[in-house]
Amino acid sequence: MRALVRFLKEETILFVSVFKWIMLSSLVGVLVGISVGIFLKTLDASIKFTETFPYYFLLLPFAFFLSAFLTMRFAPDAEGHGTEKVIEAVHKYAGKINPLVVPVKFVATIITLMMGGSAGKEGPCAQIGAGISSILADFLKFDENDRKKLVICGISAGFASVFGTPIAGAIFGVEVLYVGSLLYDVLLPSFIAGLISYHITSSLFKITYFRHPLVYSPVFSDVFLIKIIIGGIFFGLCARLFIEVMEMVEGLKIILNLNKLLASLIGGFSLAILALAFSKQYLGLGLDTIQSLLQGGSIVWYAFLLKVLFTSITLNFGGSGGIVTPIFFIGASSGAFLSKFLNVDSSTFASIGFVATLAGAANTPIAASIMAVELFGANIAPYASLACVISFIMTGHKSVYPSQVLAIRKSTSVKVQAGVVVEEIIPEISLRRKSLTYLLLRIFLGFKKKIKANI
């Protein structure tokens, strides 16, 4: 009888908890869906207006200056690509976010993108979602644990509504906080918030998203599988390159010791000159180029390298916006480039590169794999998932989000400390002389080259 009473008490508490988070996450989904819809509509109208002028991007110095001034003056946490600051807020401040971040990020991102800054729209949407959730948590006087859960719901809702992928967006929100771990206790509210937010944004505001089910269905073979593995390695290296260039450009700004406002002017002028020298194609969101590549279109082979440079300058020199849309551009263009060498359908590899580069750069292989299904159909799922996991491993213990906390080691031969943020990690090689990894390295590097190893 006592066991039955304990059972009933436990089930009652769990039922109330489920009901509580269904209600809260539904409210978050509605609020974030409406906010993201307003943001996306405003952004779209602004970009369409400025693009009617042939040399609109010549105002980039002014745009970067204004964006930098707004963030410096009113909300420093709105600087950069948004998602990074949200991750930092969750880990360091239990999700506490300055309410001014929402309007400042909204305005600064629109100014940046409408004038041609190379950035994305998902980071601001995640930051807006997290900011709204933080305000709601303050109003409800939540403790730190519930505040953090509610803010994570807001992140998932923001991603789901801006990506147009409710499941992948929700998973992205709970996977992006840790490298190699999922927050299972937030899955239910994140799914609900993501689904509701997506449907609010898509139906109420008539937002259109990428939907490109592949016309060409890959046929499995051992040769094609090897090509997918090569692709996964290549996309992981592209993701690592992007991370390294972002760090180099940030380091350059630190070395020059520039005032943020002066740096914004220099960044704006640099980007305008690059656009005149190469093409306007690498400015802004680049959605038309991405769509063309996913449909089998072509682009110059070095397009992904230019996008890396354009985005690094934008996000480190005063511009405001997300980082995932540029990753999509880099992934799709690098996939189209690789397809020529591997003699495969370019739209297939552009699609795989689209998600695999995200998996590596953001350390989110599960969300990226699900995104492949939601955007490109089930036929591509096995191949995209394999490429995503390989890319995730190849990127190493690095991320476009330095505030991510490491939960696993990607190789037992690399010593890293779990539980610390990515930016503080200093990997150390630790090999046993009799291990298979050691023997393979000897083969690849040559038997005459000695490898430092632990016995």
PyMOL commands that set and color helices and strands:
alter all, ss='L'
color gray80, all
select helices_A, chain A and resi 2-50+56-74+76-78+83-93+101-114+122-139+144-163+166-175+184-204+222-256+260-277+280-282+287-294+303-316+324-342+346-362+365-376+378-394+422-424+436-445
alter helices_A, ss='H'
color red, helices_A
select strands_A, chain A and resi 178-179+405-406+414-415+428-429
alter strands_A, ss='S'
color yellow, strands_A
deselect
rebuild
show_as cartoon
